[in-house]
Amino acid sequence: MSVFENDFDIKKYIEDRLLEISSLDNRRDYRDMMLRVFYHMYEDIEEKYNMLEHKVMMEMPSIDIMPEVITTVMDKKRYQMVNDFFYPLRETDLLEYVPDQNAMLSCLNEGKSYFIREVFIKADADKIAEIKEEKPVFNGIVVTNHGQFAGKFTLVYDDFYVNKTHELYDVACINTLPWQTLCIPYFYKMFKVEIVELPGFDPQEEIKEIKIDYGSLANSIAENPLPVWNITNIKIKTGTYPDPCIDHVNYEHVLFRQNFKKNCEYMIISNDEKTAVDNIRTIDGDLIISCPAPEPVKWNLYEFHYGQMDLDYDNPLISNGQKKTLGFRLRNCYSQHVRSITELKRILAGCIVEGPELVKTEIIENNIIDDKGHYSPNDFIENTIHFSNWQYALRLDFKAKDDNYLNKDLVCYYTAVVQEYFQDFRCYGRLV
């Protein structure tokens, strides 16, 4: 937050006004006066405002929020350059995959398709929805040590990565942290290439290479992709023998702060009834967990990493984080009621990820919505309290700042954020 606009440049403003003065002498006098008086006044106002904002924020109660989730997709060959920050959602993705020829032929003989490779499709949400529905078939060649065989291949949507992120919801509940809608557009664009036909193939042949003609999608498909996020799994054992709680049921397990890395955040993963978490709190950096286990436990944790944001990645980093401004603290402390488009814009401006701008809202009949390509990142949450038979919808019109294939996905994310404030309406976002 600021008294002035975030991108306001006082020196540039003064120089622009100088150009409007025709007299060079007057222009010089004006410049000296402005730099001597108004520029220092501007700096003083900014400094005083920042001090006031900091003081107010320090006096407000702290709010526990879910750690920020950052994602991207990179080429596997580049992974080793940044593996201190990002981690694959599936460890086996790092291994070089070699199709099992016997298993492949067995599937084809049974009329089934067989997995060949993973691909990332750099297309907007509407095109992705179209590909998922049509499952297009492509021609390709299987090159062996003695020749080559023509085959047919298809694209099948791979929901593993999206489903993997859904696990964070249960973990957030265990850690009594409010859910923060995920912004994971890349994971919705992951597909599996599967072979559906390979006539005349000799099982004794050794496959050397598989070439596929993706047709009109050739420029949009990236082979050998690696979806990654800033989360890894670690294990930490209870630091001392657990102390019994006053309820005579649970025991307090302490994980000392020396076990935690600087600039990382953590969430406990509870796997069974023995380690069912009853309470979690932090005291002087130590994590104290109450659970029924009377003996020391080796705890599973999610470790969230933050750093190396300025490196050159294949695709821009996407985060669901919120800017830690005064408005953010006030909104979370006092449960702000949103009643105007200005307030909605302020909420969306708090999102770290930048996308299309909200320009209009309108309440319409729910049954006239055309939601092709639209999805909600929170559709998997089954215990949300809202009207299941919405009669009206809140339509949100967004205007894109540039031609970006992620625009529709970011609109879906923004819409899910707004939905949290308007449970009486079905929120629907579109690009105009």
C-alpha positions as CSV (number, residue, x, y, z in Angstrom):
1,M,0.0,0.0,0.0
2,S,1.1,3.6,-0.6
3,V,-0.3,7.1,-0.4
4,F,0.6,7.4,-4.1
5,E,0.2,4.9,-6.9
6,N,2.7,2.0,-6.7
7,D,4.3,3.0,-10.0
8,F,4.3,6.7,-9.4
9,D,7.7,8.3,-10.1
10,I,7.9,11.8,-8.7
11,K,11.0,12.8,-10.7
12,K,9.5,11.7,-14.0
13,Y,6.3,13.6,-13.1
14,I,8.4,16.8,-12.5
15,E,10.3,16.3,-15.8
16,D,7.0,15.9,-17.7
17,R,5.6,19.1,-16.3
18,L,8.8,20.9,-17.2
19,L,8.3,20.1,-20.8
20,E,5.1,22.1,-20.7
21,I,6.9,25.3,-19.9
22,S,8.2,27.1,-23.0
23,S,10.6,29.5,-21.2
24,L,14.0,27.9,-20.4
25,D,14.6,30.3,-17.5
26,N,11.2,29.6,-15.9
27,R,11.7,25.9,-16.5
28,R,15.1,26.0,-14.6
29,D,13.5,27.9,-11.7
30,Y,10.6,25.6,-11.6
31,R,12.8,22.5,-11.6
32,D,15.0,23.9,-8.7
33,M,11.9,24.7,-6.6
34,M,10.2,21.4,-7.2
35,L,13.3,19.3,-6.4
36,R,14.1,21.5,-3.3
37,V,10.6,21.5,-1.9
38,F,8.1,19.0,-3.3
39,Y,10.4,16.1,-3.9
40,H,11.6,16.1,-0.2
41,M,8.0,16.6,0.9
42,Y,7.0,13.5,-1.2
43,E,9.8,11.4,0.4
44,D,8.8,12.6,3.9
45,I,5.1,11.7,3.3
46,E,6.1,8.2,2.0
47,E,8.4,7.6,5.0
48,K,5.8,8.7,7.5
49,Y,3.1,6.6,5.9
50,N,5.3,3.5,5.8
51,M,6.1,4.0,9.5
52,L,2.4,4.3,10.3
53,E,1.5,1.2,8.3
54,H,4.3,-0.8,10.0
55,K,3.1,0.3,13.4
56,V,-0.5,-0.6,12.8
57,M,0.5,-4.0,11.4
58,M,2.7,-4.7,14.4
59,E,-0.2,-4.0,16.8
60,M,-2.6,-6.2,14.9
61,P,-2.9,-9.9,15.9
62,S,-0.8,-12.2,13.7
63,I,-2.8,-14.5,11.3
64,D,-1.7,-18.1,10.6
65,I,-2.0,-18.7,6.9
66,M,-1.3,-21.7,4.7
67,P,2.3,-21.6,3.2
68,E,2.6,-20.3,-0.3
69,V,2.6,-22.9,-3.1
70,I,4.8,-22.0,-6.2
71,T,4.7,-24.1,-9.4
72,T,6.2,-24.3,-12.8
73,V,7.0,-26.8,-15.6
74,M,10.6,-27.2,-16.8
75,D,12.6,-29.5,-19.1
76,K,14.0,-32.5,-17.2
77,K,17.5,-31.7,-18.4
78,R,17.4,-28.4,-16.6
79,Y,16.2,-29.7,-13.3
80,Q,19.6,-30.2,-11.7
81,M,20.3,-26.5,-12.0
82,V,17.5,-25.5,-9.6
83,N,16.8,-28.5,-7.5
84,D,17.4,-26.7,-4.2
85,F,14.2,-24.9,-4.6
86,F,11.8,-27.0,-6.8
87,Y,10.9,-30.6,-6.4
88,P,9.0,-33.0,-8.7
89,L,5.5,-34.1,-7.6
90,R,6.4,-37.6,-8.5
91,E,10.0,-38.9,-7.9
92,T,9.8,-41.3,-10.8
93,D,9.4,-38.4,-13.2
94,L,13.1,-37.9,-12.9
95,L,13.9,-41.3,-14.3
96,E,14.3,-42.0,-18.0
97,Y,11.2,-44.0,-19.1
98,V,11.7,-46.9,-21.4
99,P,8.5,-48.6,-22.7
100,D,8.1,-52.3,-22.0
101,Q,7.7,-53.8,-25.5
102,N,6.0,-57.0,-24.3
103,A,3.6,-55.1,-22.1
104,M,2.9,-52.6,-24.9
105,L,2.1,-55.4,-27.4
106,S,-0.1,-57.2,-24.9
107,C,-2.2,-54.0,-24.3
108,L,-2.5,-53.3,-28.1
109,N,-3.6,-56.9,-28.7
110,E,-6.3,-56.4,-26.1
111,G,-7.5,-53.2,-27.8
112,K,-6.0,-51.0,-25.1
113,S,-3.7,-48.1,-25.4
114,Y,-0.2,-48.0,-23.8
115,F,1.7,-45.1,-22.2
116,I,4.6,-43.7,-24.2
117,R,5.5,-40.3,-22.7
118,E,4.3,-37.2,-20.8
119,V,3.8,-33.9,-22.6
120,F,2.9,-30.4,-21.7
121,I,0.6,-28.5,-24.0
122,K,1.1,-24.7,-24.1
123,A,-2.5,-23.8,-24.9
124,D,-5.3,-21.8,-23.3
125,A,-8.0,-23.4,-21.2
126,D,-10.5,-23.6,-24.0
127,K,-8.1,-25.5,-26.3
128,I,-7.2,-27.8,-23.4
129,A,-10.9,-28.6,-22.8
130,E,-11.3,-29.3,-26.5
131,I,-8.3,-31.7,-26.6
132,K,-9.6,-33.5,-23.5
133,E,-12.9,-34.1,-25.1
134,E,-11.8,-35.0,-28.6
135,K,-8.7,-37.1,-27.7
136,P,-7.1,-36.5,-31.1
137,V,-5.1,-39.3,-32.9
138,F,-1.7,-38.6,-34.5
139,N,0.5,-40.6,-36.8
140,G,4.0,-41.6,-35.7
141,I,6.9,-43.8,-36.3
142,V,8.6,-46.4,-34.0
143,V,12.2,-46.6,-35.0
144,T,14.0,-49.9,-34.1
145,N,17.5,-51.2,-34.7
146,H,16.4,-52.8,-38.0
147,G,13.9,-50.4,-39.4
148,Q,10.8,-48.4,-38.6
149,F,7.0,-49.1,-38.0
150,A,4.1,-46.7,-38.5
151,G,1.8,-46.3,-35.6
152,K,-1.0,-44.2,-34.2
153,F,-1.0,-42.2,-31.0
154,T,-3.5,-40.3,-28.9
155,L,-3.5,-37.7,-26.1
156,V,-5.0,-38.6,-22.7
157,Y,-5.4,-36.0,-20.0
158,D,-3.2,-36.8,-17.0
159,D,-4.9,-35.7,-13.8
160,F,-2.2,-37.0,-11.4
161,Y,-0.6,-33.6,-10.8
162,V,-3.8,-31.8,-10.1
163,N,-5.0,-34.6,-7.8
164,K,-1.7,-34.5,-6.0
165,T,-2.2,-30.9,-5.1
166,H,-5.6,-31.7,-3.6
167,E,-3.8,-33.6,-0.8
168,L,-2.7,-30.2,0.6
169,Y,-6.3,-29.5,1.6
170,D,-6.4,-32.3,4.1
171,V,-3.0,-31.4,5.4
172,A,-4.1,-27.7,5.9
173,C,-7.1,-29.0,7.9
174,I,-4.8,-31.1,10.1
175,N,-2.6,-28.0,10.7
176,T,-5.7,-25.9,11.4
177,L,-4.7,-23.5,8.7
178,P,-7.3,-21.7,6.4
179,W,-7.3,-23.1,2.9
180,Q,-5.8,-20.8,0.3
181,T,-6.9,-21.5,-3.3
182,L,-4.1,-23.0,-5.4
183,C,-3.0,-21.4,-8.7
184,I,-1.7,-24.3,-10.7
185,P,-2.5,-23.6,-14.4
186,Y,0.5,-25.7,-15.7
187,F,-0.8,-28.9,-14.1
188,Y,-4.1,-28.6,-16.0
189,K,-2.1,-28.8,-19.2
190,M,-0.4,-32.2,-18.7
191,F,-1.2,-35.1,-21.0
192,K,-0.1,-38.6,-21.6
193,V,0.8,-39.8,-25.1
194,E,-0.4,-43.3,-25.6
195,I,0.1,-45.6,-28.5
196,V,-3.2,-47.2,-29.9
197,E,-2.0,-49.0,-33.1
198,L,1.3,-50.5,-34.2
199,P,0.6,-53.0,-37.0
200,G,3.3,-55.5,-38.0
201,F,5.7,-54.7,-35.1
202,D,8.2,-57.5,-34.4
203,P,8.5,-58.0,-30.6
204,Q,12.1,-59.0,-31.1
205,E,13.0,-55.6,-32.4
206,E,14.6,-53.1,-30.0
207,I,12.9,-49.7,-29.9
208,K,15.4,-46.9,-30.4
209,E,13.1,-43.9,-30.8
210,I,9.5,-42.9,-31.2
211,K,8.6,-39.9,-33.4
212,I,5.2,-38.4,-33.4
213,D,3.6,-35.9,-35.8
214,Y,1.4,-33.7,-33.6
215,G,0.0,-31.8,-36.6
216,S,-1.4,-28.4,-35.7
217,L,-0.4,-28.9,-32.1
218,A,3.3,-29.4,-32.9
219,N,4.3,-25.9,-31.8
220,S,2.3,-26.1,-28.6
221,I,3.6,-29.5,-27.3
222,A,6.7,-29.8,-25.1
223,E,8.1,-33.3,-24.6
224,N,10.1,-34.3,-21.7
225,P,8.4,-31.9,-19.2
226,L,8.8,-31.9,-15.5
227,P,6.1,-30.4,-13.3
228,V,7.6,-29.1,-10.1
229,W,6.6,-27.2,-6.9
230,N,8.4,-25.7,-4.0
231,I,7.4,-28.6,-1.6
232,T,9.4,-31.7,-0.5
233,N,8.7,-34.4,2.1
234,I,10.9,-34.7,5.2
235,K,10.9,-36.7,8.4
236,I,11.7,-35.4,11.9
237,K,11.6,-37.4,15.0
238,T,10.1,-36.1,18.3
239,G,12.9,-34.3,20.1
240,T,12.3,-35.5,23.7
241,Y,10.1,-38.1,25.4
242,P,6.5,-36.9,25.0
243,D,4.8,-35.2,28.0
244,P,1.2,-36.3,28.9
245,C,-1.4,-33.6,28.4
246,I,-3.9,-32.6,31.0
247,D,-6.7,-34.4,29.2
248,H,-5.0,-37.8,30.0
249,V,-5.5,-38.8,26.3
250,N,-2.9,-36.9,24.3
251,Y,0.9,-36.3,24.6
252,E,2.9,-33.3,23.6
253,H,5.6,-34.0,21.0
254,V,8.2,-31.3,20.5
255,L,10.1,-30.7,17.2
256,F,13.0,-28.4,18.0
257,R,13.6,-25.4,15.8
258,Q,17.1,-26.6,15.1
259,N,15.5,-29.2,12.8
260,F,14.0,-26.5,10.6
261,K,15.6,-24.7,7.8
262,K,15.7,-20.9,7.7
263,N,13.2,-19.3,5.2
264,C,11.2,-22.5,5.0
265,E,7.7,-23.3,6.3
266,Y,6.3,-26.6,7.4
267,M,3.0,-28.5,7.7
268,I,2.5,-31.8,9.6
269,I,1.2,-34.8,7.6
270,S,-0.7,-37.2,9.9
271,N,-0.9,-40.7,8.4
272,D,-2.8,-42.8,11.0
273,E,-4.9,-42.8,14.2
274,K,-1.9,-43.1,16.4
275,T,-0.5,-39.7,15.2
276,A,-3.9,-38.1,14.8
277,V,-3.1,-34.4,15.5
278,D,-5.3,-32.8,18.2
279,N,-3.4,-29.5,18.4
280,I,-0.4,-27.8,16.8
281,R,1.3,-24.6,18.1
282,T,4.6,-22.9,17.8
283,I,6.6,-21.5,20.7
284,D,9.9,-19.7,20.1
285,G,10.3,-21.6,16.9
286,D,9.7,-25.1,18.4
287,L,6.8,-27.0,16.9
288,I,4.6,-28.6,19.6
289,I,2.2,-31.3,18.5
290,S,-0.5,-32.9,20.7
291,C,-1.6,-36.5,19.7
292,P,-2.4,-39.9,21.3
293,A,1.0,-41.4,20.6
294,P,2.8,-42.0,24.0
295,E,6.2,-42.8,22.4
296,P,8.4,-40.6,20.2
297,V,7.2,-40.5,16.6
298,K,9.0,-39.9,13.3
299,W,6.8,-37.2,11.8
300,N,6.2,-36.7,8.1
301,L,6.2,-33.0,7.1
302,Y,5.8,-30.9,4.0
303,E,8.7,-28.5,3.7
304,F,8.0,-25.3,1.7
305,H,11.0,-23.7,0.1
306,Y,11.3,-20.0,-0.9
307,G,14.2,-18.6,-2.9
308,Q,15.9,-18.5,-6.3
309,M,12.9,-16.7,-7.7
310,D,15.1,-14.6,-10.0
311,L,16.5,-17.5,-12.0
312,D,15.6,-18.0,-15.7
313,Y,13.0,-20.7,-15.9
314,D,11.4,-22.3,-18.9
315,N,8.0,-21.0,-17.8
316,P,7.2,-18.2,-15.4
317,L,6.7,-19.1,-11.8
318,I,3.1,-19.2,-10.6
319,S,2.2,-18.6,-7.0
320,N,-1.0,-18.6,-4.9
321,G,0.6,-16.3,-2.4
322,Q,-1.0,-13.0,-1.1
323,K,0.9,-9.7,-0.7
324,K,1.3,-9.2,3.1
325,T,-0.2,-5.7,3.1
326,L,-2.1,-3.8,5.7
327,G,-5.3,-4.4,3.7
328,F,-4.6,-8.2,3.7
329,R,-4.1,-8.2,7.5
330,L,-7.3,-6.2,8.1
331,R,-9.4,-8.4,5.8
332,N,-8.2,-11.6,7.5
333,C,-8.6,-10.2,11.0
334,Y,-12.1,-8.7,10.6
335,S,-13.6,-10.8,7.9
336,Q,-14.3,-8.0,5.4
337,H,-17.7,-8.0,3.7
338,V,-17.2,-7.3,0.1
339,R,-20.0,-5.1,-1.4
340,S,-18.5,-3.2,-4.4
341,I,-16.3,-3.9,-7.4
342,T,-13.7,-1.6,-5.9
343,E,-13.3,-3.9,-3.0
344,L,-13.2,-7.0,-5.3
345,K,-10.4,-5.3,-7.3
346,R,-8.5,-4.6,-4.0
347,I,-8.8,-8.3,-3.1
348,L,-7.5,-9.5,-6.5
349,A,-4.7,-6.9,-6.4
350,G,-3.5,-8.7,-3.3
351,C,-2.7,-11.8,-5.3
352,I,0.9,-12.2,-6.1
353,V,0.2,-13.6,-9.6
354,E,-0.7,-10.9,-12.0
355,G,-3.3,-11.5,-14.7
356,P,-6.4,-10.0,-16.4
357,E,-8.1,-7.0,-14.8
358,L,-11.6,-7.2,-13.3
359,V,-13.7,-4.6,-15.2
360,K,-17.3,-5.5,-14.5
361,T,-19.6,-7.6,-12.3
362,E,-23.2,-8.7,-13.0
363,I,-25.8,-11.0,-11.4
364,I,-27.5,-13.2,-13.9
365,E,-29.5,-16.4,-14.1
366,N,-27.3,-19.4,-13.4
367,N,-28.7,-21.4,-16.2
368,I,-27.5,-19.1,-19.0
369,I,-23.8,-19.5,-18.3
370,D,-21.5,-20.8,-21.0
371,D,-18.7,-22.3,-19.0
372,K,-16.6,-23.9,-21.8
373,G,-13.0,-24.1,-20.6
374,H,-13.9,-22.7,-17.2
375,Y,-13.0,-24.7,-14.1
376,S,-12.7,-24.1,-10.4
377,P,-9.5,-25.1,-8.6
378,N,-11.7,-25.7,-5.5
379,D,-14.2,-28.1,-7.1
380,F,-12.7,-31.1,-5.3
381,I,-13.6,-29.7,-1.8
382,E,-16.7,-31.6,-0.8
383,N,-17.4,-30.0,2.6
384,T,-17.9,-26.4,1.4
385,I,-21.1,-24.8,2.9
386,H,-23.1,-23.2,0.1
387,F,-26.3,-23.6,-1.9
388,S,-25.9,-26.6,-4.2
389,N,-28.8,-25.4,-6.4
390,W,-27.6,-21.8,-7.1
391,Q,-30.4,-19.8,-8.9
392,Y,-28.2,-16.8,-9.6
393,A,-24.6,-16.4,-10.7
394,L,-22.2,-13.6,-10.2
395,R,-20.5,-13.1,-13.6
396,L,-17.1,-11.4,-13.5
397,D,-15.8,-9.8,-16.6
398,F,-12.0,-9.6,-17.0
399,K,-9.9,-7.8,-19.6
400,A,-6.6,-9.2,-20.5
401,K,-3.5,-7.0,-20.6
402,D,-1.7,-9.1,-23.2
403,D,-2.1,-12.2,-25.3
404,N,-1.1,-14.9,-22.8
405,Y,-2.2,-18.5,-23.0
406,L,-2.6,-18.6,-19.2
407,N,-5.2,-15.7,-19.1
408,K,-8.2,-18.0,-18.9
409,D,-6.6,-20.1,-16.2
410,L,-5.8,-17.0,-14.1
411,V,-9.4,-15.9,-14.5
412,C,-10.5,-19.2,-13.1
413,Y,-8.1,-18.7,-10.2
414,Y,-9.4,-15.2,-9.5
415,T,-13.0,-16.4,-9.7
416,A,-12.3,-19.1,-7.1
417,V,-10.8,-16.4,-4.8
418,V,-13.9,-14.3,-5.2
419,Q,-16.2,-17.3,-4.7
420,E,-14.9,-17.5,-1.1
421,Y,-16.7,-14.2,-0.4
422,F,-19.9,-14.9,-2.3
423,Q,-21.3,-18.3,-1.3
424,D,-24.9,-17.3,-2.1
425,F,-23.9,-17.0,-5.8
426,R,-22.1,-19.2,-8.3
427,C,-19.2,-17.1,-9.4
428,Y,-18.2,-17.3,-13.1
429,G,-15.4,-15.5,-14.8
430,R,-14.9,-14.7,-18.4
431,L,-12.6,-12.8,-20.7
432,V,-14.1,-9.8,-22.6
